[in-house]
Amino acid sequence: MGETWPRHGNQPLGSRSVMLIGDFFQLHPVAERALYTNATSLTDVELVGRNAYRAFNLTVELSQVVRQQGDEQALFRKALDGLRYNNPTAQQWRLLSTRTQAVLALDEVKQFDDALQRLNQPCYQAVANNTGPRAHEVDAADAGNLHKKIPLVLGARVMLTENVWTDVGLVNGAIGTIRDFA
């Protein structure tokens, strides 16, 4: 079995300290099992990953939310937790719905207009190659939220939110990083 990490003696990862940071409420891997799986039938790659994960001997669980601090953000934090646990209340849904572009003030929307330029990275405007009868006329809301044009920046993380082409792995939750434009 080929190993994909550097080794120092018998120590995976060259005896270096490693931190795994994540949120177990995020989507699970689509093509493979999660590192913490208890499944008994694993591929070689899954087995190596799980064994490396289980070799970690210290877990620190953060319990304080610092991104949405303060009393004024308490309702927003609760709304996000409602989504996380898949049981948002109608009140929480209404609160989250106030943050869509359609209901924001124009001056607030404009704050995002030059966000890509401020990144100081090459930007490419990808334009869809629509095929099929009248495909170019379909609204993004009716096309699985696939837009006709999308700005892409080197280094940006992208994630699909719907199954687009399952045979090639373009599925809900598939994540990638833009490395180059061809």
Residue frames relative to the residue before (quaternion, step in Angstrom):
aa qw qx qy qz dx dy dz
M 1.0000 0.0000 0.0000 0.0000 0.00 0.00 0.00
G 0.3515 -0.7368 0.5398 0.2054 3.59 -0.79 1.00
E 0.2480 -0.7671 0.5753 0.1383 3.55 -1.02 0.81
T 0.3302 -0.7931 0.4913 0.1432 3.54 -0.95 0.89
W 0.6831 0.4588 -0.3120 0.4749 3.63 1.16 0.02
P 0.5512 -0.5850 0.4532 0.3856 3.60 -1.16 0.41
R 0.1751 -0.7847 0.5871 0.0945 3.58 -1.07 0.74
H 0.1066 -0.7300 0.6699 0.0830 3.52 -1.26 0.57
G 0.7820 -0.0766 0.0039 0.6186 3.58 -0.16 1.26
N 0.7631 -0.3031 0.2502 0.5130 3.55 -0.75 -1.05
Q 0.5445 0.6540 -0.3796 0.3629 3.57 1.26 0.08
P 0.3815 -0.7033 0.5440 0.2526 3.60 -0.70 1.01
L 0.8324 0.2208 -0.1748 0.4774 3.55 -1.22 0.55
G 0.5889 -0.6430 0.3557 0.3366 3.56 1.12 0.69
S 0.5957 -0.6025 0.3437 0.4050 3.62 1.11 0.68
R 0.4488 0.6913 -0.4591 0.3316 3.59 1.14 0.40
S 0.5114 -0.6031 0.5050 0.3459 3.54 -1.22 0.46
V 0.0633 -0.7965 0.6012 -0.0139 3.54 -0.92 0.95
M 0.1462 -0.7660 0.6194 0.0908 3.54 -1.06 0.79
L 0.1581 -0.7376 0.6486 0.1013 3.56 -0.95 0.92
I 0.0601 -0.7963 0.6020 0.0010 3.53 -0.75 1.04
G 0.2801 0.7712 -0.5352 0.2008 3.54 -0.78 0.91
D 0.3645 -0.6879 0.5873 0.2214 3.46 -1.39 0.00
F 0.3527 -0.7756 0.4844 0.1985 3.56 -0.43 1.20
F 0.5956 0.5440 -0.3766 0.4554 3.58 1.24 -0.02
Q 0.5009 0.6338 -0.4389 0.3935 3.60 1.25 -0.05
L 0.6795 -0.4784 0.3576 0.4261 3.56 -1.30 0.19
H 0.4640 -0.6596 0.5187 0.2838 3.55 -1.13 0.71
P 0.6340 -0.5083 0.3903 0.4329 3.61 -1.18 0.36
V 0.4358 -0.7138 0.4872 0.2512 3.56 -1.02 0.78
A 0.7769 0.3669 -0.1964 0.4725 3.59 0.71 -1.02
E 0.7868 0.1991 -0.1083 0.5741 3.62 1.11 -0.54
R 0.5894 -0.5675 0.4366 0.3740 3.54 -1.31 0.14
A 0.6030 -0.5474 0.4332 0.3861 3.55 -1.24 0.40
L 0.6360 -0.5590 0.3766 0.3757 3.59 -1.15 0.61
Y 0.7317 0.4404 -0.2311 0.4661 3.58 1.03 -0.75
T 0.3248 0.7809 -0.4845 0.2237 3.59 1.23 0.28
N 0.3039 -0.7221 0.5890 0.1984 3.55 -1.24 0.52
A 0.3264 0.7642 -0.5002 0.2437 3.59 1.25 0.21
T 0.3867 -0.7357 0.5111 0.2191 3.58 -1.09 0.69
S 0.7168 0.3755 -0.2411 0.5358 3.60 1.13 -0.48
L 0.1251 0.8108 -0.5514 0.1514 3.57 -0.17 1.33
T 0.4907 -0.6047 0.5244 0.3442 3.54 -1.21 0.50
D 0.6861 -0.4668 0.3428 0.4402 3.60 -1.24 0.25
V 0.6651 0.5020 -0.3066 0.4599 3.59 0.91 -0.91
E 0.6566 0.5041 -0.3144 0.4647 3.59 0.93 -0.86
L 0.6520 0.5209 -0.3133 0.4532 3.59 0.98 -0.83
V 0.6451 0.5029 -0.3200 0.4781 3.60 0.93 -0.85
G 0.6646 0.5066 -0.3030 0.4582 3.60 0.91 -0.89
R 0.6717 0.4891 -0.3060 0.4647 3.57 0.89 -0.90
N 0.6581 0.5064 -0.3205 0.4559 3.61 0.93 -0.83
A 0.6330 0.5099 -0.3322 0.4784 3.59 1.00 -0.74
Y 0.6437 0.5239 -0.3191 0.4575 3.58 0.96 -0.87
R 0.6990 0.4752 -0.2718 0.4600 3.58 0.92 -0.90
A 0.5775 0.5905 -0.3767 0.4193 3.60 1.24 -0.29
F 0.5243 0.6111 -0.4255 0.4131 3.60 1.20 -0.26
N 0.1925 -0.8329 0.5142 0.0699 3.56 -0.81 1.00
L 0.7360 0.3208 -0.2277 0.5510 3.59 1.22 0.16
T 0.0604 -0.7820 0.6202 0.0123 3.55 -0.87 0.96
V 0.0730 -0.7638 0.6408 0.0271 3.53 -0.91 0.96
E 0.1165 -0.7947 0.5938 0.0476 3.55 -0.64 1.10
L 0.3065 -0.7510 0.5597 0.1696 3.53 -0.71 1.12
S 0.1574 -0.8263 0.5381 0.0533 3.55 -0.87 0.93
Q 0.6779 0.4639 -0.2957 0.4877 3.60 1.22 -0.11
V 0.3078 -0.7280 0.5860 0.1785 3.55 -0.83 1.02
V 0.0837 -0.8219 0.5625 0.0346 3.57 -0.68 1.04
R 0.5511 0.6269 -0.4016 0.3768 3.58 1.19 -0.23
Q 0.7732 0.1835 -0.1096 0.5971 3.58 0.98 -0.77
Q 0.0520 0.8381 -0.5355 0.0899 3.56 0.33 1.29
G 0.7129 0.4843 -0.3372 0.3788 3.52 -1.33 0.27
D 0.6506 -0.5450 0.3805 0.3673 3.49 -1.30 0.51
E 0.6540 0.5343 -0.3273 0.4239 3.58 1.00 -0.82
Q 0.6937 0.4545 -0.2731 0.4875 3.59 1.22 -0.41
A 0.4055 0.7470 -0.4578 0.2607 3.61 1.25 -0.10
L 0.6659 0.4903 -0.3138 0.4666 3.60 0.91 -0.86
F 0.6380 0.5245 -0.3267 0.4594 3.58 1.03 -0.78
R 0.6321 0.5209 -0.3284 0.4704 3.62 0.98 -0.84
K 0.6684 0.4941 -0.3047 0.4651 3.58 0.93 -0.87
A 0.6291 0.5242 -0.3351 0.4660 3.58 1.06 -0.71
L 0.6477 0.5031 -0.3220 0.4729 3.60 0.98 -0.78
D 0.6384 0.5035 -0.3273 0.4814 3.59 1.02 -0.72
G 0.6020 0.5554 -0.3564 0.4497 3.58 1.07 -0.68
L 0.6568 0.4837 -0.3027 0.4930 3.56 1.03 -0.79
R 0.6310 0.5591 -0.3312 0.4238 3.56 0.93 -0.93
Y 0.7645 0.3477 -0.1852 0.5102 3.58 0.87 -0.92
N 0.4380 -0.7330 0.4210 0.3059 3.57 1.33 0.21
N 0.6580 0.4569 -0.3572 0.4803 3.58 0.92 0.88
P 0.1125 0.8110 -0.5676 0.0863 3.61 0.73 0.98
T 0.4332 -0.6616 0.5417 0.2849 3.54 -1.16 0.65
A 0.6579 -0.4829 0.3839 0.4319 3.57 -1.27 0.22
Q 0.6272 0.5355 -0.3346 0.4559 3.61 1.02 -0.77
Q 0.6596 0.4979 -0.3075 0.4717 3.60 0.95 -0.85
W 0.6397 0.5210 -0.3263 0.4614 3.58 0.99 -0.81
R 0.6408 0.5147 -0.3266 0.4666 3.59 0.97 -0.81
L 0.6365 0.5250 -0.3294 0.4590 3.60 0.98 -0.82
L 0.6861 0.4715 -0.2912 0.4712 3.60 0.82 -0.92
S 0.6315 0.5471 -0.3286 0.4403 3.58 1.07 -0.66
T 0.5927 0.5698 -0.3779 0.4257 3.61 1.18 -0.33
R 0.6779 0.4952 -0.2875 0.4611 3.61 1.23 -0.25
T 0.4591 0.6507 -0.4810 0.3667 3.61 1.11 0.45
Q 0.6505 -0.5513 0.3552 0.3832 3.55 -1.15 0.64
A 0.6299 0.5742 -0.3413 0.3962 3.56 1.00 -0.78
V 0.7720 0.3396 -0.1940 0.5010 3.61 1.08 -0.56
L 0.5190 0.6258 -0.4319 0.3906 3.61 1.22 0.01
A 0.5577 -0.5758 0.4698 0.3698 3.55 -1.20 0.50
L 0.6269 -0.5777 0.3748 0.3643 3.56 -1.09 0.75
D 0.6594 0.5032 -0.3278 0.4523 3.61 0.93 -0.80
E 0.6368 0.5088 -0.3359 0.4721 3.61 1.10 -0.60
V 0.6252 0.5227 -0.3328 0.4746 3.59 1.02 -0.74
K 0.6550 0.5383 -0.3135 0.4276 3.59 0.96 -0.86
Q 0.5361 0.6250 -0.4098 0.3924 3.60 1.16 -0.41
F 0.7055 0.4476 -0.2540 0.4872 3.58 1.18 -0.53
D 0.4368 0.7453 -0.4352 0.2537 3.60 1.24 -0.26
D 0.8050 0.2400 -0.1299 0.5268 3.58 0.85 -0.86
A 0.2493 0.8049 -0.5075 0.1802 3.59 1.21 0.43
L 0.6680 0.4972 -0.3151 0.4552 3.60 0.92 -0.81
Q 0.6436 0.5131 -0.3317 0.4609 3.59 0.99 -0.75
R 0.6463 0.5344 -0.3216 0.4397 3.59 1.01 -0.75
L 0.5748 0.5905 -0.3844 0.4161 3.59 1.19 -0.34
N 0.2626 -0.8023 0.4938 0.2088 3.57 1.28 -0.39
Q 0.5185 0.5795 -0.4318 0.4569 3.56 0.98 0.96
P 0.5947 -0.5433 0.4241 0.4139 3.58 -1.15 0.45
C 0.1318 -0.7925 0.5944 0.0362 3.55 -0.94 0.94
Y 0.1103 -0.7837 0.6101 0.0382 3.54 -1.01 0.86
Q 0.2746 -0.7421 0.5885 0.1657 3.56 -0.92 0.89
A 0.1823 -0.7990 0.5666 0.0857 3.59 -0.25 1.27
V 0.1372 -0.7810 0.6074 0.0470 3.54 -0.88 1.00
A 0.4624 -0.7041 0.4706 0.2626 3.56 -0.79 1.05
N 0.3065 -0.6938 0.6199 0.2011 3.52 -1.21 0.68
N 0.1409 -0.8360 0.5279 0.0502 3.55 0.12 1.32
T 0.0496 -0.7801 0.6236 0.0087 3.54 -0.94 0.94
G 0.6495 0.4930 -0.3875 0.4300 3.52 -1.21 0.40
P 0.6497 -0.5422 0.3621 0.3909 3.53 -1.20 0.48
R 0.8710 -0.0276 -0.0407 0.4889 3.54 -0.83 1.15
A 0.2700 0.7918 -0.5099 0.2005 3.63 1.20 0.44
H 0.6387 0.5472 -0.3309 0.4280 3.59 1.04 -0.72
E 0.6622 0.5147 -0.3035 0.4522 3.61 1.22 -0.34
V 0.5402 0.6536 -0.3972 0.3510 3.61 1.22 -0.36
D 0.4276 -0.6938 0.5251 0.2451 3.55 -0.96 0.93
A 0.6216 -0.5684 0.3921 0.3699 3.59 -1.12 0.70
A 0.6256 0.5536 -0.3418 0.4305 3.59 1.02 -0.74
D 0.7191 0.4033 -0.2395 0.5127 3.58 1.17 -0.55
A 0.6878 0.4508 -0.2685 0.5016 3.59 1.30 0.00
G 0.6475 -0.5421 0.3244 0.4262 3.57 0.98 0.79
N 0.5970 -0.5933 0.3276 0.4292 3.56 1.20 0.66
L 0.4167 0.6613 -0.5019 0.3703 3.58 1.14 0.60
H 0.2567 -0.7984 0.5326 0.1145 3.54 -0.60 1.17
K 0.5820 -0.5931 0.4329 0.3493 3.55 -1.21 0.54
K 0.7757 0.0954 -0.0528 0.6217 3.57 1.16 -0.65
I 0.0259 0.7884 -0.6139 0.0284 3.52 -1.07 0.77
P 0.3601 -0.7236 0.5371 0.2412 3.61 -0.84 0.90
L 0.1016 -0.7887 0.6058 0.0265 3.56 -0.95 0.94
V 0.1158 -0.7876 0.6046 0.0280 3.56 -0.97 0.90
L 0.5575 -0.5995 0.4540 0.3517 3.56 -1.03 0.79
G 0.7966 0.2793 -0.2274 0.4855 3.55 -0.92 0.95
A 0.5209 0.6438 -0.4210 0.3700 3.59 1.23 -0.23
R 0.3510 -0.6979 0.5808 0.2292 3.56 -1.12 0.72
V 0.0771 -0.7906 0.6071 0.0204 3.55 -0.98 0.86
M 0.0471 -0.7909 0.6100 0.0115 3.55 -1.13 0.69
L 0.3735 -0.6981 0.5633 0.2361 3.54 -0.99 0.84
T 0.2431 -0.7875 0.5519 0.1272 3.54 -1.02 0.78
E 0.7542 0.2118 -0.1800 0.5949 3.56 1.30 0.16
N 0.5591 -0.5589 0.4700 0.3926 3.56 -1.24 0.36
V 0.1337 -0.8054 0.5764 0.0351 3.55 -0.70 1.13
W 0.7775 -0.1085 0.1303 0.6056 3.57 0.84 -1.03
T 0.2031 -0.8532 0.4697 0.1007 3.54 0.31 1.33
D 0.6018 0.5920 -0.3684 0.3894 3.63 1.01 -0.66
V 0.7690 0.3093 -0.1804 0.5295 3.60 1.09 -0.58
G 0.6380 -0.5832 0.3164 0.3908 3.59 1.23 0.33
L 0.4877 0.6227 -0.4635 0.3995 3.61 1.20 0.27
V 0.2523 0.7907 -0.4920 0.2629 3.52 0.38 1.34
N 0.7014 -0.4489 0.3483 0.4304 3.53 -1.30 0.33
G 0.8036 0.2596 -0.2124 0.4916 3.56 -0.79 1.05
A 0.4833 0.6483 -0.4573 0.3701 3.61 1.22 -0.17
I 0.1277 -0.8080 0.5750 0.0131 3.56 -0.79 1.10
G 0.0407 0.7912 -0.6093 0.0331 3.53 -1.10 0.73
T 0.3057 -0.7104 0.6006 0.2029 3.51 -1.36 0.21
I 0.4144 -0.7031 0.5178 0.2567 3.57 -0.86 0.95
R 0.1454 -0.8213 0.5507 0.0338 3.56 -0.58 1.20
D 0.7996 -0.0747 0.1013 0.5872 3.59 1.03 -0.74
F 0.3236 -0.6982 0.5940 0.2346 3.54 -1.31 0.24
A 0.1693 -0.7841 0.5902 0.0903 3.57 -0.96 0.86
